[in-house]
Amino acid sequence: VRLRLAIGALAFVGTGISAYLTAAHYAHTTPICTSGGCAIVQRSEWATLGPAPVALLGLLAFLAVLASAALGHRLVALGGYGVSVAAAIFAVYLVAVQTRELHAVCVWCVVSDAIWLLLAVLAATRVLRNNDLLWTRASSPRSSPSSSSAASRRPRRA
Amino acid sequence: MLTGLRVFPDAALVQVATTESVNPIRQFALVTALAAAAGGSLVGVSAATSHVAAPVRTAGGAAVQVRAAPSTLALLAGIPQHGTALGRKDAPVTLVEFADLQCPYCGLWARDTLPVLVRKYVRTGSLRVEFRGLDFLGSDSAKALGAAEAAGLSNRLWTVVELLYENQGTENTGWVTKPLLSRILDVAGLEPALVFQHVAGARVQARIDAARQESQTLGVPGTPFFTIGRTRGAQAPLQVQSLDPPEFETAIAQALRS
C-alpha cells in the first residue's frame, strides 16, 4: 500500500508538471523558469516527437501510471511498470540532450525525468515484492496432459 | 495462462492446457525487455527527427556540425528572400528587426518566435521581415554579420542568419569560425569562397553602415529591437514586454487592420 501511495503521489506530481508544460507548449508561452533554459528546451526540436509535444506524451504516461497505482489489478500494475521503465529510459536520453546538445536545462523537465527514474524503481519493487502481480500459475495444472500426473491427464468437460 | 486448446478424440471434451508455472523473474524480465525496447524506440525516433547535422570535414580537416539545418531550410523553403528582406514585396505589413548575431535574446526570438510568424504571416503573404544587422557585441558579431550580409547579395541572408542563431555560441569566444561559416553557407546553397570574397566588399560594408546609422537615428537601446508598420508607410517602434509570439501577433494584426 505504501508503494502504491508513493507511486501515486509521484505520478500525481508528474501529471501536474506535464500538464503545465503541455499547456505552455500549446499557448506558445515560456514556462516559469528558475534555470533559464526552459524556453530553449521547450522549443527545441527534441521537445516534440512527430506531431506531439513530448510533454503531452509524458502527461499521458503519468496518467497511465497514476491509474496503475489506483487499480490493484496485476496486469495494470505490470503495465504501469512497463510504462515507467520505457519513460525512464527516454528521460535519461532527454537529460543527455539538455546537457550535451542544447547546453540548457529546463528545471521542470529535469524534475519530471527524476520522477520517472524513481517511478521505475518503485514500480519494479512493487512488482517484485508482490508475487500476485506476476503471472504465477499456482492454481493451474502444472504439467501438460502427456505428463505422468493422472489429474492433469484427466480430461475436463468444456 | 491460456496457451493451448486440445480436443480429445473420444468426446467433445476440451481441455484447457496450460504450461508449466511461469517463472516470475522471467516474466519480470520479459516486461522489462519490452519496456526497454519501447523506451529505446522513443529515443530512436527522437534522435532521428531531431538530429544534429552530420559532421562535415572541411578542407582544413576540422569537423563542423550545423544544428537544425533541415528544419531551418524547411521553414524558409519557398519564401522569397531579397537582400535583407524575407517575404513577398507586396506584403501589407513589414516588421524590421535590429539584431546582433551574438545576442542571446535575438537568438531566442529567431529560434522560437520567428518560425511562428513565418508560418502564420510571412508564408501567407501578410508579413515581410527585414533584418538590420548590428555588430556592437564584438569581433564574432562582425564576422558573422559580414557573412550574412554577403549571403544577402545572393538572397540567402535569412537562411544564413537563422542557421547562425541555431548554432549560436557564447559571446566572443571565437565561435564564429571560418569552418562554421563555410558549412552554414554551404547548407544555405552558396559557394563559401565566393561569399567570403564579398564580405569586405563595398556593398556589404554599405549595408552594415546603413543599419548602424539607422539604429543610431532611432536610438535603438539594445537588441533585439523592432519596428513595425505598413510596407509602404512609416515604421513605428514596437514595444514588447516579452519575445513570445503573442505580442508580435497582436501587433501584426493591428498593423494589418490599420
Boltz contact constraints between the chains, C-beta under 6 A:
constraints:
  - contact:
      token1: [A, 28]
      token2: [B, 245]
      max_distance: 6.0
  - contact:
      token1: [A, 29]
      token2: [B, 244]
      max_distance: 6.0
  - contact:
      token1: [A, 43]
      token2: [B, 112]
      max_distance: 6.0
  - contact:
      token1: [A, 45]
      token2: [B, 50]
      max_distance: 6.0
  - contact:
      token1: [A, 46]
      token2: [B, 50]
      max_distance: 6.0
  - contact:
      token1: [A, 49]
      token2: [B, 46]
      max_distance: 6.0
  - contact:
      token1: [A, 78]
      token2: [B, 31]
      max_distance: 6.0
  - contact:
      token1: [A, 82]
      token2: [B, 31]
      max_distance: 6.0
  - contact:
      token1: [A, 82]
      token2: [B, 35]
      max_distance: 6.0
  - contact:
      token1: [A, 85]
      token2: [B, 32]
      max_distance: 6.0
  - contact:
      token1: [A, 85]
      token2: [B, 35]
      max_distance: 6.0
  - contact:
      token1: [A, 86]
      token2: [B, 35]
      max_distance: 6.0
  - contact:
      token1: [A, 86]
      token2: [B, 38]
      max_distance: 6.0
  - contact:
      token1: [A, 86]
      token2: [B, 39]
      max_distance: 6.0
  - contact:
      token1: [A, 89]
      token2: [B, 39]
      max_distance: 6.0
  - contact:
      token1: [A, 90]
      token2: [B, 39]
      max_distance: 6.0
  - contact:
      token1: [A, 90]
      token2: [B, 42]
      max_distance: 6.0
  - contact:
      token1: [A, 90]
      token2: [B, 43]
      max_distance: 6.0
  - contact:
      token1: [A, 93]
      token2: [B, 43]
      max_distance: 6.0
  - contact:
      token1: [A, 134]
      token2: [B, 24]
      max_distance: 6.0
  - contact:
      token1: [A, 134]
      token2: [B, 27]
      max_distance: 6.0
  - contact:
      token1: [A, 135]
      token2: [B, 22]
      max_distance: 6.0
  - contact:
      token1: [A, 135]
      token2: [B, 27]
      max_distance: 6.0
  - contact:
      token1: [A, 136]
      token2: [B, 24]
      max_distance: 6.0
  - contact:
      token1: [A, 137]
      token2: [B, 21]
      max_distance: 6.0
  - contact:
      token1: [A, 137]
      token2: [B, 22]
      max_distance: 6.0
  - contact:
      token1: [A, 140]
      token2: [B, 18]
      max_distance: 6.0
  - contact:
      token1: [A, 141]
      token2: [B, 18]
      max_distance: 6.0
  - contact:
      token1: [A, 142]
      token2: [B, 21]
      max_distance: 6.0
  - contact:
      token1: [A, 144]
      token2: [B, 17]
      max_distance: 6.0
  - contact:
      token1: [A, 155]
      token2: [B, 8]
      max_distance: 6.0
  - contact:
      token1: [A, 155]
      token2: [B, 13]
      max_distance: 6.0
  - contact:
      token1: [A, 155]
      token2: [B, 15]
      max_distance: 6.0
  - contact:
      token1: [A, 156]
      token2: [B, 15]
      max_distance: 6.0
  - contact:
      token1: [A, 157]
      token2: [B, 13]
      max_distance: 6.0
  - contact:
      token1: [A, 158]
      token2: [B, 14]
      max_distance: 6.0
